[in-house]
C-alpha cells in the first residue's frame, strides 16, 4: 500500500492449491520474504517465498507432501540469509497441539536449505517469532508445554549461525500467558504477549524485558477492559516502541484494535487519530517512559532498579 492508504499492488500465491496463509513478512534488499502455509494433500504444509518489490515470486519452498502438517509462523533476515520458524505435527493429529514440534530452518537468498533444527518437547512446542542474535545467530520466541494446561510457558531459544543451541529459557507464570512478538532492544529483547491476572479471569497485554543472558529484567501487564491482548510491537525511529493488540468486554465479543506508543516522542500517543482509528491514552505500565527520552536509556534504568531489588 502507498503512504496514502491506496493499494499499490496485490498478489495471490498458490492459487491452484486448496488454501493457504501468509503469517509473517520481512524486508530484503531486493524485495520481501514471506512465511506461511499451503494446503497440499488435504493438510497444511509450511510455505516460504521470496518476492520482488512488486510481489513477483522469485522462489518458493514447501516440503513434499508427507504425513506431517504445519505452518511457518516467524521469519527474519540474518546477514545474507533468511531464517524461518514454525511447528508441525502428524497429519492426523487432533490433540490440541500435544504432538506439535517446533522447528527453525535457515535458507540462502536463493531458497536453498542451509540447515533445519527440530525441537520435540513434552506436551507440544511452537515457535511464533524470530529476531537476530549476535554473530549472525537467531533467537526464537515460542511456547512450550502449551497443551498440558492453560498455563504453559513462554520459551526463548538462541541459536548460532550453524543452528546449534546457545541457550534456552522458559518464562513460567502462575496463570494463562502467551508471548507472541520479540523486539531487539540494546543488548536484549522486549517480549510482547498476553497474560491473565492472578486470581482473575481478566487478561492484559504483557511485556517482558530480557537481557543478553536471557534473564528477565522486568515484566509489566496492562489492561483497561476484562480482556486485553498484546500481539505485536515495532521500534520507532525516535527510540520508542509501538505496541498493538485488541481488547473487548468479558464476553470476549467484538474486539477493538488498540495502539500504544512508549518512549521516544510521545506527543502522538495521546488524543485521536483522523479516520476510524482511536489511539488510547498510554497504558498505565508505560507511565515511566513518558518523559520523552529514548527507550533504551529508560530501559537501562528500569533494569538497574529491578536488579537492585532482586
RAVENMO-V765039 format. One line per field, one symbol per residue. ss: DSSP state (2 for helix, 1 for strand, 0 for the rest). psi: psi as a letter, one per 20 degrees, with the letter a starting at -180 (. if undefined). burial: b if it has 16 or more other ideal C-beta (glycine too) atoms within 10 Angstrom, else e. A space follows every 10 residues. Layout:
# RAVENMO-V765039
ss=???
psi=???
burial=???
This chain:
# RAVENMO-V765039
ss=0000000000 0000000001 1111111100 1111111111 0011111111 1000001111 1000000111 1111111100 1111111111 0000000000 1111111100 0011111110 0000111111 1110001111 1111000000 0011111110 0000111111 1000001111 1111100111 1111110000 0011111111 0000011111 1100001111 1111100000 1111111100 0000011111 1100002220 0000000000 0002222220 0000222222 2222222220
psi=qriijqpgrp qpqlhirirr qohqqqprhk crpppcrqop kjqqqqppqp qaikjppgqq pqqqpakqqa qpiqqqoocj rppqqbrrrq hjplkkjhjp pqqpqpqrij jppgrppqon rpjpqpqiqq qqrqlkaqpp pbppkiigaj kaqqppppqa hijqpgrqqq mqriapqoph qpppocjbqp ppbqqpqpkq ipqqpppppq ahjjpphqqq pppjainpqp grqpqrijja pppqbrqrai ikqlqqqqqq pqrbojhjir bqqqbippor qpqhjihijj ijrqhggghg hgggghhhi.
burial=eeeeeeeeee eebbeeeeeb bebbebebee bbbbbbbbbb eebbbbbbbb beeebeebee bbeeeeebbb bbbbbbbbee bbbbbbbbbb bebeeebebb bbbbbbbebe eeeeeebebe bebbbbbbbb bebeeebbbb bbbbbbbeee ebbbbbbbbe bebeeeebeb bebeeebbbb bbbebeebbb bbbbbbeeee ebbbbbbbbb beebebbbbb bbbebbbbbb bebebeeebb bbbbbbbbee eeeeeeebeb bbbbebeebe eeeeeeeeee ebbebbeebe eeebbeebbe ebbeeeeeee
